[in-house]
Amino acid sequence: MTKEWLKVLVAAFFEVGWVIGLKHADHALEWAGTAAAIFISFYLLIMAGNKLPVGTVYAVFVGLGTAGTVLSDILLFGEPVKVEKLILIAILLVGVAGLKLVTDEAEGERSS
């Protein structure tokens, strides 16, 4: 995994944080944390998009963020576990991994 893909992974982690914050923040400090997570998430996404193909970066970011948010809802907030949901998350993650595997990292640098 290159440094740029690590940025996408960390950006997706912060995406999960700000999505949870948008739903559950009640106090000024929680809202500040949510705002910081939004800034960090998009900053890292933009930085990774400078070196990697933007379409692939965005698809991976959204896929990981979606999977992380659904899993966080299950693990942290008692969302009911449905086998169908877990299967669809697994399919999503296979698609995200596939996009990363077939992406030529030099392709993003040529388009800049």
C-alpha angles and dihedrals in degrees: 000000000000127000090256093055089048087057089054091050093050091044089054090050090054090045089060088050095053094044089054089045093053090056101038109026112118106159136053093254092052090049090049090053090049091051091048091050090051091051095047093044096052094039091057091043091053092046092051090047090059090066104025132051106282096219093054093043091052094046092050091045093051094043094051092043092051093048091046093049094050092047091047090053089053097043101036107026105033098250107171114262113237121185090218091056092050091048091051091049089051090051090049092051092048088053092049091049090047092053091051092048095052096043117105104218092206088059091073093050092052092053093052 
